[in-house]
Amino acid sequence: MDGEFRNQSGLTEFQANLLNDFQRDFPLCPQPYKVLAEQLGVEEKIVLDHLQKLEEQKFISRIGAVVTPHKAGWSTLAAMSVPEEDLEEIAETVSACPGVNHNYERSHDINLWFVVTGPDRFAVETILDEIEATTGIDVLNLPLVEAYQLDLGFPIQWN
């Protein structure tokens, strides 16, 4: 499969098909990657190798379930206004905190956004307090008010 034509985003046709199959109806069984491989007509190792490559190339960031908010623990969206010259260091500090899933930069005064998860609201608020104490920067806590069920998958076009 190496040497295959890649679309403008860098995906092969197989990888696009794998990502499309992977996003929805992920097999909930003891060997889900084997089932995906059978659906795609390849060996399980090929699926695993391609998923590893896609993760290394930052096409995917994680493999896991999306749990309904506040059914299994607690989470909040948080943001900070970080001086540009400190952004990389503060982002690394925030990312190292337990419960921080990811963070990202936005072009705005409030420029560092991240999600914090924990077993309950108190644990999440404690993490936010620790981030403030460590960085010396106020954290804007934006807890969920109402959940809207969205389809988080999107079709991957190959050509």
C-alpha positions as CSV (number, residue, x, y, z in Angstrom):
1,M,0.0,0.0,0.0
2,D,3.0,2.3,0.2
3,G,3.6,4.3,-2.9
4,E,-0.2,4.7,-3.4
5,F,-1.6,8.0,-4.8
6,R,-2.5,10.5,-2.0
7,N,-5.1,13.2,-2.2
8,Q,-4.2,16.8,-1.5
9,S,-4.5,16.3,2.2
10,G,-2.0,13.4,2.1
11,L,-4.4,10.5,2.6
12,T,-4.4,7.4,0.5
13,E,-7.8,6.0,-0.6
14,F,-7.4,3.2,1.9
15,Q,-6.7,5.6,4.8
16,A,-9.8,7.7,3.8
17,N,-11.9,4.6,3.8
18,L,-10.5,3.5,7.1
19,L,-11.2,6.9,8.7
20,N,-14.7,6.9,7.3
21,D,-15.4,3.4,8.7
22,F,-13.7,4.2,12.0
23,Q,-15.7,7.3,12.9
24,R,-19.1,5.6,13.2
25,D,-20.3,2.2,14.2
26,F,-16.9,1.3,15.7
27,P,-17.2,-2.5,16.5
28,L,-17.7,-3.0,20.2
29,C,-16.2,-6.4,20.5
30,P,-13.0,-8.0,21.8
31,Q,-11.1,-7.5,18.5
32,P,-12.5,-4.3,16.9
33,Y,-9.5,-3.8,14.6
34,K,-9.9,-7.3,13.2
35,V,-13.5,-6.6,12.4
36,L,-12.6,-3.3,10.7
37,A,-9.9,-5.1,8.7
38,E,-12.4,-7.7,7.6
39,Q,-14.8,-4.9,6.5
40,L,-12.0,-3.3,4.5
41,G,-10.6,-6.6,3.1
42,V,-7.2,-6.5,4.6
43,E,-5.2,-8.0,7.5
44,E,-5.6,-6.5,11.0
45,K,-1.9,-5.5,11.1
46,I,-2.5,-3.2,8.1
47,V,-5.3,-1.4,9.9
48,L,-3.2,-1.0,13.0
49,D,-0.1,0.2,11.0
50,H,-2.2,2.8,9.2
51,L,-3.9,4.0,12.3
52,Q,-0.4,4.4,13.9
53,K,0.8,6.4,10.9
54,L,-2.3,8.6,10.9
55,E,-1.7,9.3,14.6
56,E,2.0,10.1,14.0
57,Q,1.0,12.4,11.1
58,K,-1.6,14.1,13.3
59,F,-4.6,13.1,11.2
60,I,-6.1,11.6,14.4
61,S,-5.3,12.6,17.9
62,R,-7.0,9.9,19.9
63,I,-9.0,6.7,19.7
64,G,-11.8,6.4,22.2
65,A,-15.4,6.8,23.1
66,V,-17.3,10.0,23.3
67,V,-19.2,9.9,26.6
68,T,-22.3,11.9,27.3
69,P,-21.2,14.9,29.4
70,H,-21.6,14.6,33.2
71,K,-22.8,11.0,33.0
72,A,-19.4,9.6,33.8
73,G,-17.5,12.3,35.6
74,W,-17.3,16.0,35.0
75,S,-15.8,18.3,32.5
76,T,-15.6,22.0,31.5
77,L,-14.3,24.1,28.7
78,A,-11.7,26.6,30.0
79,A,-9.8,29.5,28.5
80,M,-7.0,31.9,29.4
81,S,-5.6,35.1,28.1
82,V,-1.9,34.4,27.8
83,P,0.8,36.8,26.6
84,E,1.9,35.7,23.2
85,E,5.5,35.4,24.3
86,D,4.5,32.9,27.1
87,L,1.9,31.0,25.1
88,E,4.0,27.9,24.2
89,E,5.3,27.5,27.8
90,I,1.9,28.0,29.4
91,A,0.2,25.6,26.9
92,E,2.8,22.9,27.8
93,T,2.1,23.6,31.5
94,V,-1.6,23.3,31.0
95,S,-1.3,20.1,28.9
96,A,0.8,18.5,31.6
97,C,-2.0,18.8,34.1
98,P,-4.1,15.7,34.9
99,G,-7.5,15.9,33.4
100,V,-6.5,18.2,30.5
101,N,-7.5,16.4,27.3
102,H,-6.1,19.0,24.8
103,N,-5.6,22.7,24.3
104,Y,-5.6,24.9,21.3
105,E,-4.7,28.5,20.4
106,R,-7.2,31.0,19.1
107,S,-6.6,34.4,17.5
108,H,-8.3,36.4,20.3
109,D,-7.3,38.1,23.5
110,I,-8.6,34.9,25.2
111,N,-6.1,32.8,23.2
112,L,-5.6,29.4,25.0
113,W,-8.6,27.1,25.2
114,F,-8.7,23.6,26.8
115,V,-11.0,20.9,28.2
116,V,-10.6,19.7,31.8
117,T,-12.2,16.4,33.0
118,G,-12.4,14.8,36.4
119,P,-14.4,12.4,38.5
120,D,-16.7,15.3,39.7
121,R,-17.1,19.1,39.7
122,F,-14.9,19.6,42.7
123,A,-12.0,17.8,41.1
124,V,-12.3,19.8,37.9
125,E,-12.5,23.1,39.8
126,T,-9.4,22.0,41.8
127,I,-7.5,21.4,38.6
128,L,-8.5,24.9,37.4
129,D,-7.4,26.4,40.6
130,E,-4.0,24.6,40.3
131,I,-3.6,25.9,36.8
132,E,-4.2,29.5,38.0
133,A,-1.8,29.1,40.9
134,T,0.9,27.6,38.7
135,T,0.7,30.0,35.8
136,G,-0.4,33.2,37.6
137,I,-3.1,33.7,34.9
138,D,-6.8,33.7,35.5
139,V,-8.8,30.8,34.0
140,L,-12.2,31.4,32.5
141,N,-14.4,28.4,33.5
142,L,-17.1,27.7,30.9
143,P,-19.1,24.7,32.2
144,L,-21.7,23.0,30.1
145,V,-25.2,24.6,30.4
146,E,-27.0,22.4,27.9
147,A,-25.8,19.5,25.8
148,Y,-26.7,19.2,22.2
149,Q,-26.1,15.8,20.6
150,L,-24.0,16.4,17.4
151,D,-22.7,13.9,15.0
152,L,-18.9,14.3,15.5
153,G,-18.0,12.3,12.5
154,F,-17.6,13.8,9.0
155,P,-17.1,12.2,5.7
156,I,-13.5,12.0,4.4
157,Q,-13.3,12.7,0.7
158,W,-10.5,10.9,-1.0
159,N,-10.4,12.6,-4.4
